[in-house]
Structures are given as C-alpha cells and as structure tokens.
Amino acid sequence: MAASPDAPTPPPAKERRWLPLVLVTLLLIVVAGGARSVADATATDIGPVAVGPVRVRPPEGWQVEGSSTPTFVRLHKGPVVLDISVGQPVAGGPILLATLYREQQLEPMFDHLLPASPEQFVLTNGVAAARFNYLAGTTDGVILDGLVVAADAPDASVVFDVRAPAGELQSVIDDVRSMVEGAAL
C-alpha cells in the first residue's frame, strides 16, 4: 500500500533515536534547576526561628537551610541566603562587631570582597547596630550583592548577613528589614 501524499513522513530512524535522550536531558535540567524554586513556591510559614537568645520571624516563603545551632542559622528564599550568627556582646560595639565579621567571616569566604565602611544606626527596638553593603566574587565567577547588619544588645550580639546574585537582593530587602527590625534580642 502506497503512502498518501498528505500523510506526514516519519523522521529518519537516526533522529528518532536521539529524541528520547534530548527529552530526558531537558527534563533533568528543568527538574534540577527548578527544585529549589518549587520548594520555595510551596513553602509555608515556618514560624519563629530561635538562634540562642535571638528570635526571628521570617516572612512567608523563607526556609531554614540545614540545621540551626544555638549560634547560627541559614535561611533562604530562592537564590537569596540570610545567615544569622549570634554571640556574646562585643565591648567595642556594633562597628567593631561588623568589622570583625567582615575580617573573620567574609574575607576568608570570598575570592574578592568590596565592602563599604560600616555606618552606625539604632534599630527600632533601641538596640545599637551597624550596617554595610558589599560586593563579593566567588571562585566560580558569581558576583553577589550583600548587606551585613550587626546589632549589639546587652545580652547578645547578632549579625545578619544577606547575599544574593547581583540584582536579586532588592527583591527581598523589605523581608530582611522586617526580620532585622522585628528580631527579639
């Protein structure tokens, strides 16, 4: 029986062999690349997070990454990471705390770091704090925008370090501000 001139011609056998491989590869890329996004999209309110004596209430969409300790927790929302570190009060105040954090944590962590000078301010709860922005370059060439807020209360010090791929930080800055300002120290 002859094929009708209007019937579509099947692809050559060689092309049919590669089609499943291409489809599976594309599916794996989508699944692997979107796993965190799917988790973020389905995230629920995680409630207050305790880091030693400090309590933070992340807005909806933020998730705890890994396990928290009495001195550290990492939160994330999509590509944005927020590290919260708690320690003893620092005799030199929030400027010294911010400077020590930069020297001891950020400088060893990144290949390139361009920090601004810390500026002092007071949180709405009356706790003295300092903040500085930074740009950092990773070993794999990713440029990160970052913001450090260091607060020094009578019973504890806390450092909030939020960073994201360049251009992403602005999308969560209000969330970060509410966590910092609303933290129970």
C-alpha positions as a Markdown table, in Angstrom:
| # | Residue | x | y | z |
|---|---|---|---|---|
| 1 | Met | 0.0 | 0.0 | 0.0 |
| 2 | Ala | 1.5 | 3.4 | -1.0 |
| 3 | Ala | 1.7 | 6.3 | 1.4 |
| 4 | Ser | -0.8 | 9.1 | 0.8 |
| 5 | Pro | 0.9 | 12.3 | -0.3 |
| 6 | Asp | -0.8 | 14.2 | 2.5 |
| 7 | Ala | 0.5 | 11.8 | 5.3 |
| 8 | Pro | 3.4 | 13.2 | 7.3 |
| 9 | Thr | 6.7 | 11.4 | 6.8 |
| 10 | Pro | 8.2 | 9.9 | 9.9 |
| 11 | Pro | 11.6 | 11.3 | 10.9 |
| 12 | Pro | 14.6 | 9.2 | 9.9 |
| 13 | Ala | 15.5 | 6.4 | 12.4 |
| 14 | Lys | 18.7 | 8.3 | 13.4 |
| 15 | Glu | 16.6 | 11.3 | 14.6 |
| 16 | Arg | 14.1 | 9.2 | 16.4 |
| 17 | Arg | 16.9 | 7.6 | 18.4 |
| 18 | Trp | 18.1 | 10.9 | 19.8 |
| 19 | Leu | 14.7 | 12.3 | 20.6 |
| 20 | Pro | 14.2 | 10.4 | 23.9 |
| 21 | Leu | 17.7 | 11.3 | 25.0 |
| 22 | Val | 17.1 | 15.0 | 24.3 |
| 23 | Leu | 13.7 | 15.0 | 26.1 |
| 24 | Val | 15.1 | 13.2 | 29.2 |
| 25 | Thr | 18.1 | 15.7 | 29.3 |
| 26 | Leu | 15.8 | 18.7 | 29.1 |
| 27 | Leu | 13.5 | 17.2 | 31.8 |
| 28 | Leu | 16.5 | 16.7 | 34.1 |
| 29 | Ile | 17.7 | 20.2 | 33.6 |
| 30 | Val | 14.2 | 21.6 | 34.4 |
| 31 | Val | 13.8 | 19.4 | 37.5 |
| 32 | Ala | 17.3 | 20.0 | 38.9 |
| 33 | Gly | 17.2 | 23.7 | 38.2 |
| 34 | Gly | 13.7 | 24.2 | 39.5 |
| 35 | Ala | 13.7 | 22.0 | 42.6 |
| 36 | Arg | 14.5 | 24.9 | 44.9 |
| 37 | Ser | 12.0 | 27.1 | 43.1 |
| 38 | Val | 9.3 | 24.6 | 43.5 |
| 39 | Ala | 10.2 | 24.1 | 47.2 |
| 40 | Asp | 10.1 | 27.9 | 47.6 |
| 41 | Ala | 6.8 | 28.2 | 45.8 |
| 42 | Thr | 5.2 | 25.6 | 48.0 |
| 43 | Ala | 6.8 | 26.9 | 51.2 |
| 44 | Thr | 4.6 | 27.7 | 54.1 |
| 45 | Asp | 5.1 | 29.9 | 57.1 |
| 46 | Ile | 7.9 | 28.4 | 59.1 |
| 47 | Gly | 7.1 | 30.4 | 62.3 |
| 48 | Pro | 9.7 | 31.9 | 64.6 |
| 49 | Val | 13.3 | 30.8 | 64.4 |
| 50 | Ala | 15.4 | 30.7 | 67.5 |
| 51 | Val | 19.1 | 31.2 | 67.4 |
| 52 | Gly | 20.3 | 31.2 | 71.0 |
| 53 | Pro | 18.6 | 34.1 | 72.8 |
| 54 | Val | 17.6 | 35.7 | 69.5 |
| 55 | Arg | 14.1 | 35.1 | 67.9 |
| 56 | Val | 13.4 | 36.0 | 64.3 |
| 57 | Arg | 10.1 | 35.6 | 62.4 |
| 58 | Pro | 10.8 | 35.0 | 58.7 |
| 59 | Pro | 8.1 | 36.2 | 56.3 |
| 60 | Glu | 6.3 | 33.6 | 54.2 |
| 61 | Gly | 8.5 | 31.9 | 51.6 |
| 62 | Trp | 11.7 | 31.8 | 53.6 |
| 63 | Gln | 13.0 | 28.4 | 54.6 |
| 64 | Val | 15.6 | 27.1 | 57.1 |
| 65 | Glu | 18.5 | 25.6 | 55.2 |
| 66 | Gly | 20.2 | 22.7 | 57.1 |
| 67 | Ser | 20.0 | 22.6 | 60.8 |
| 68 | Ser | 20.3 | 25.5 | 63.1 |
| 69 | Thr | 22.5 | 25.7 | 66.2 |
| 70 | Pro | 22.4 | 28.0 | 69.2 |
| 71 | Thr | 24.8 | 30.3 | 67.4 |
| 72 | Phe | 23.9 | 30.0 | 63.7 |
| 73 | Val | 21.0 | 29.5 | 61.3 |
| 74 | Arg | 20.8 | 29.9 | 57.5 |
| 75 | Leu | 17.6 | 30.9 | 55.8 |
| 76 | His | 17.0 | 31.2 | 52.1 |
| 77 | Lys | 14.3 | 32.3 | 49.7 |
| 78 | Gly | 15.2 | 31.3 | 46.1 |
| 79 | Pro | 18.8 | 32.4 | 45.4 |
| 80 | Val | 18.9 | 34.7 | 48.4 |
| 81 | Val | 20.7 | 33.5 | 51.5 |
| 82 | Leu | 20.5 | 35.0 | 55.0 |
| 83 | Asp | 23.0 | 33.9 | 57.7 |
| 84 | Ile | 22.2 | 34.8 | 61.2 |
| 85 | Ser | 25.0 | 34.5 | 63.7 |
| 86 | Val | 24.7 | 35.1 | 67.5 |
| 87 | Gly | 27.4 | 35.6 | 70.0 |
| 88 | Gln | 28.4 | 37.3 | 73.2 |
| 89 | Pro | 28.1 | 41.1 | 73.4 |
| 90 | Val | 31.2 | 42.9 | 71.9 |
| 91 | Ala | 32.9 | 45.5 | 74.1 |
| 92 | Gly | 33.6 | 47.7 | 71.1 |
| 93 | Gly | 30.0 | 48.0 | 70.0 |
| 94 | Pro | 28.3 | 47.3 | 66.6 |
| 95 | Ile | 31.0 | 49.0 | 64.4 |
| 96 | Leu | 33.7 | 46.7 | 65.9 |
| 97 | Leu | 31.3 | 43.7 | 65.6 |
| 98 | Ala | 30.7 | 44.5 | 61.9 |
| 99 | Thr | 34.4 | 44.9 | 61.2 |
| 100 | Leu | 35.3 | 41.6 | 63.0 |
| 101 | Tyr | 32.6 | 39.8 | 61.0 |
| 102 | Arg | 34.0 | 41.2 | 57.7 |
| 103 | Glu | 37.5 | 40.2 | 58.6 |
| 104 | Gln | 36.8 | 36.8 | 60.1 |
| 105 | Gln | 33.9 | 35.6 | 58.0 |
| 106 | Leu | 33.5 | 37.4 | 54.7 |
| 107 | Glu | 37.2 | 37.9 | 53.7 |
| 108 | Pro | 38.1 | 34.2 | 54.0 |
| 109 | Met | 34.8 | 33.2 | 52.3 |
| 110 | Phe | 35.2 | 35.1 | 49.0 |
| 111 | Asp | 37.9 | 35.4 | 46.5 |
| 112 | His | 37.1 | 39.1 | 46.0 |
| 113 | Leu | 35.3 | 41.4 | 48.5 |
| 114 | Leu | 34.5 | 45.1 | 48.2 |
| 115 | Pro | 32.9 | 46.2 | 51.5 |
| 116 | Ala | 31.6 | 49.7 | 52.2 |
| 117 | Ser | 32.5 | 51.2 | 55.6 |
| 118 | Pro | 30.1 | 50.3 | 58.4 |
| 119 | Glu | 27.7 | 53.0 | 59.5 |
| 120 | Gln | 26.1 | 53.1 | 62.9 |
| 121 | Phe | 22.3 | 53.4 | 63.5 |
| 122 | Val | 19.7 | 52.3 | 66.0 |
| 123 | Leu | 17.1 | 49.6 | 65.5 |
| 124 | Thr | 13.5 | 50.5 | 66.2 |
| 125 | Asn | 13.8 | 48.5 | 69.4 |
| 126 | Gly | 16.6 | 50.8 | 70.6 |
| 127 | Val | 19.5 | 48.4 | 70.1 |
| 128 | Ala | 22.7 | 49.9 | 68.6 |
| 129 | Ala | 23.6 | 48.5 | 65.2 |
| 130 | Ala | 25.9 | 49.0 | 62.3 |
| 131 | Arg | 25.5 | 48.1 | 58.6 |
| 132 | Phe | 27.5 | 47.9 | 55.5 |
| 133 | Asn | 26.9 | 46.7 | 51.9 |
| 134 | Tyr | 29.4 | 44.6 | 50.0 |
| 135 | Leu | 30.1 | 43.1 | 46.6 |
| 136 | Ala | 31.7 | 39.7 | 46.5 |
| 137 | Gly | 33.1 | 37.4 | 43.8 |
| 138 | Thr | 33.0 | 33.7 | 44.2 |
| 139 | Thr | 35.5 | 31.2 | 42.9 |
| 140 | Asp | 33.1 | 30.2 | 40.1 |
| 141 | Gly | 32.7 | 33.8 | 39.0 |
| 142 | Val | 29.4 | 34.7 | 40.5 |
| 143 | Ile | 29.0 | 38.3 | 41.7 |
| 144 | Leu | 27.0 | 38.7 | 44.9 |
| 145 | Asp | 25.3 | 41.8 | 46.4 |
| 146 | Gly | 25.4 | 41.6 | 50.2 |
| 147 | Leu | 24.3 | 43.5 | 53.3 |
| 148 | Val | 25.5 | 43.0 | 56.8 |
| 149 | Val | 23.6 | 44.3 | 59.9 |
| 150 | Ala | 25.4 | 43.8 | 63.2 |
| 151 | Ala | 23.5 | 44.5 | 66.4 |
| 152 | Asp | 25.0 | 44.6 | 69.9 |
| 153 | Ala | 22.5 | 44.2 | 72.7 |
| 154 | Pro | 23.3 | 43.8 | 76.4 |
| 155 | Asp | 22.9 | 40.0 | 76.5 |
| 156 | Ala | 24.0 | 39.0 | 72.9 |
| 157 | Ser | 25.3 | 40.2 | 69.6 |
| 158 | Val | 23.8 | 39.2 | 66.3 |
| 159 | Val | 24.9 | 39.6 | 62.7 |
| 160 | Phe | 22.5 | 39.3 | 59.8 |
| 161 | Asp | 24.4 | 38.7 | 56.5 |
| 162 | Val | 22.1 | 38.6 | 53.5 |
| 163 | Arg | 23.5 | 38.0 | 50.0 |
| 164 | Ala | 22.2 | 37.1 | 46.6 |
| 165 | Pro | 23.4 | 37.0 | 42.9 |
| 166 | Ala | 23.7 | 40.6 | 41.6 |
| 167 | Gly | 20.3 | 42.2 | 41.1 |
| 168 | Glu | 18.4 | 39.7 | 43.3 |
| 169 | Leu | 18.8 | 41.3 | 46.7 |
| 170 | Gln | 16.4 | 44.2 | 46.2 |
| 171 | Ser | 13.5 | 41.7 | 45.8 |
| 172 | Val | 13.8 | 40.7 | 49.4 |
| 173 | Ile | 15.1 | 43.7 | 51.2 |
| 174 | Asp | 11.8 | 44.5 | 52.8 |
| 175 | Asp | 11.6 | 40.9 | 54.2 |
| 176 | Val | 15.2 | 41.3 | 55.6 |
| 177 | Arg | 14.4 | 44.7 | 57.1 |
| 178 | Ser | 11.3 | 43.2 | 58.9 |
| 179 | Met | 13.3 | 40.3 | 60.2 |
| 180 | Val | 16.1 | 42.5 | 61.5 |
| 181 | Glu | 13.8 | 45.2 | 63.0 |
| 182 | Gly | 11.5 | 42.6 | 64.4 |
| 183 | Ala | 14.1 | 40.3 | 66.0 |
| 184 | Ala | 13.8 | 39.8 | 69.7 |
| 185 | Leu | 17.2 | 40.3 | 71.2 |
